[in-house]
Amino acid sequence: MSAFKSSRRHFLKKTVLAVSTVMAFSSGAYVSSAYALGAPEKEELKFGFIKLTDMAPLAIAAENGYFEDEGLYVQLEAQANWKVLLDRVIDGQLDGAHMLAGQPIAATMGYGTKANIITPISMDLNGNAITVSNKTWAAMKPYVKMDGDKPVHPISASALKPVVQSYKDAGKSFKMGMVFPVSTHNYELRYWLAAGGLNPGFYAPDRGNTAGTLEADVLLSVTPPPQMPATMEAGTIEGYCVGEPWNQQAVFKGIGVPVISDNSIQKNNPEKVFGLREDFYEKYPNTTIRVVKAMIRAAYWLDAENNKNRPAAVKILSKSNYVGADYKVIANSMTGTFEYEKGDQRSEPDFNVFFRYNATYPYYSDAIWYMTQMRRWGQISEQKTDSWYKDMAKKVYRPDIYKQAVNELIADGKFKETDFPGVSESDGFRGVQNDFMDGVPYDGTKPNAYIDSMTIGLKGSTKL
């Protein structure tokens, strides 16, 4: 380490300590919080991410100096795929990571590698889409409702159903890609297919079947996000569900057409989270809270004043050490628009949401929704009680840590309590949500009733 870096680091550490002490004495409403938060126990950190635009809060926290403001020196490192990322967090090579929302839940449950992973902050809402190949789109289009020469959105998977049937009649399998078995993309793609009358298949882990293709009309398989367009172009899959910029990449390359964004499957659905080991938080609580503080500031900056900072964010994300895609490809979704068929660019101001709508708050009901989908498709192989779902959610999602970070930011004078509407009194549940494409209401306090309301999927005590 250079003498300059060492000196700067020492100076910033002293500054963090001094500010903490001043705030403890000057902010009466937050005295207990300010006293509790001392200097970071661990300053040098390494966080992992996958090359997707929704890793943006990490990049912005680093580039805008928010981590350094907290006395943290963070190295961000791209990972090959979601499994490698999770394994490296579990074995301690990474201190934390940009994660699929289902990963901390599945790890804590023991679906796959068993480890206690927690989520103190949600990273974004929305941000995904489902794209099909040009060949599949041409076959779907006669079944899609049109307004003049443009398709009416959102497009139902019912338009895909006759295409899938034609494959069956020819003795062929219709294949699509998603990024990981416990990814939002897997559950969103399955939700869309099932809402259109297509069975995406079941998992049967007790029988050794982890492919998720039992009784499937459409065969789903895992492909890392950056490889999705090339895999579809090669004809290995006929479509996929992925985050940006890999749907817009298909449009730019002229190889596919996005048919629905996940904001149309469920309005403002939770997407990625920041995950770290529970024992990391127990050993380094101040460090963890300071990480969350920096990420909240980054999320706020990304959404500030109707996304005015998005062009600057896209410039950062287009760097090779972050997402590394062309500026125009990333900007197509990050700056409030989204292109479906080539030339059919539509306004989508909420395609990526990082702070609005309490996007950073880790709601228990979000965790429970993911678990209902795990049960619906057999990853949770047997019926569980409603209390089991709630208890598991509380093990993984940690609004208590989040609220400490919020209190510190308010005490620091960087935010007002009104910037976090309803957070201080929230019990971790959103209330009944009626914003799914099929109109089925979701109440996070009644997971079994929700599971049983689905037309396609496991119900009650059914076990494969």
Buried (B, 14 or more C-beta within 10 A) or exposed (E): EEEEEEEEBEEBBEEBEEBBEEBBEEBEEBBEBBEBBBBBEBBEBBBBBBBBBBBBBBBBBBBBEBBBBBBBBBEBBBBEBBBBBBBBBBEEEBBBBBBBBBBBBBBBBEBBBEBBBBBBBBBBBBBBBBBBBBBBBEBBBEBBEEEEEEBEBBBBBBBBBEBBEEBEEEEEEBBBBBBBBBBBBBBBBBBBBBBBBBBBBBBBBEEEBBBBBBEBBBBBBBBBBBBBBBBBBEEEBBBBBBBBBBBBBBBBEEBBBBBBBBBBBBBBBBBBBBBBBBEBBEEBBBBBBBBBBBBBBBBBBBBBEEBEBBEBBBEBBBEEEBBBBBEEBBBBBBBBBBBBBEEBEEEBEBBBBBBBBBBBBBBBBBBBBBBBBBBBBBBBBEBBEBEBBBEBBBBBBBBEBBBBBBBBBBBBEBBEEEBBEEBEEBEBBBEEBEBBBBEBEBBBBBBBEBBBBBEBBBBEEEEB
